[in-house]
Amino acid sequence: MNRKTIAEKTRKFLSTALVYGIVIYTLHTLESKGIYCLNFSYGTATVITPDGKTLIKGDEGIKFRDIASGETIRSLEGYFFNVNQVDVSPDGKTLVGSINSEYGDEQAAQIYRWDLVSGKQISPLKGHKDHVYTFAFSPDSKIMVSGSADNTVKIWDLASGKEIRTLSGHHGNLRQVAITKDGQTIVSAEIDGFIKLWDITTGKEKRTITDRVRIKSFNITPDSQTIIVNRYDETIKSWNISTGQQISILKNQSNIKVSGSAISLDGKTLFTASNNKTIRVWDIASGQEVRNIKVDSDVISVGVNPDGKTLVGSGSDKKIRFWDIASGQNIRTFCE
């Protein structure tokens, strides 16, 4: 497998892993073995560009590394330290980032933007009154949504940099925001167990899903019909997005922590990362565990590759492993 293919397959996993705090700090290649070795650092934001060629790291500034050579090829203008999240638009043209609050609440409430072609900074998105924790792009890269500690969700027009509207109704910090694959619905979740569904065109709230357990994160199935929520009691619940009705609850054992999850491309299977050295495989329709994949370490995060055939997971031993989904066999490991 060539380097570009590895980068393409790893991109979606890295983006998913950011939700759980598992990110890349440095990337270099061992030419003699053809193995990518990665060192992990907590609290550092990283994403790979859609073309699979460049790794963008936000920590003490924002730096670009060429994946083929491992060399730093440029840094973005601006005095930015402690960048806590970065993402690239699906069309690969725009980079956005948010920063920690030690440089002031006003700065932490902004969303910073750069043109990836020129490397020039674009005017930041201003409007939130507290730290921005989460953001997501629409599939066509025209709209972005953001969630903040000010308990609001904002919708932004990326061409103009203008705020389209503010969505109010949450009463706690926003844990995660997302836009469904069909581009119709915004999903926002606050940590205290409330999930809101919004019409992306009108901004009207469609419904609220109330869960009495604190929320870690959520996934949305590719058909935009189901939201699957990882909860702090280590159970996983799913709801129908159209009706708001609960579909199932996955009966995870309370002593097994779910640290991350991913959905198969056909939307039928859920994979969960666990602290018992397994990746557990669930049938979403029935809520039943159908098998598990044994791992040499506790699994911190998991993702499905774009080919739909390969699973990627990061472990507590700081290794990234690839598995064949059909057989459960480990087919590749990236060393530390």
Buried (B, 14 or more C-beta within 10 A) or exposed (E): EEBEEBBBBBBBBBBBBBBBBBBBBBBBBEEEEEEBBBEBEEEBBBBBBBEBBBBBBBBEBBBBBBBEEBEEEEEBEEEBEBBBBBBBBEBBBBBBBBBBBEEEBEBBBBBBBBEBEEEEBBEBBEBBEBBBBBBBBBEEBBBBBBBBBBBBBBBBEBEEBEBBEEBBBBEBBBBBBBBBBEBBBBBBBBBBBBBBBBEBEEBEBBBEBEBEBBBBBBBBBBEBBBBBBBBEEBBBBBBEBEEBEEBBEBEBEEEBBBBBBBBBBEBEBBBBBBBBBBBBBBBBEEBEBEEBBEBEBBBBBBBBBEEEBBBBBBBBBBBBBBBBBEEBEBEBBBEE
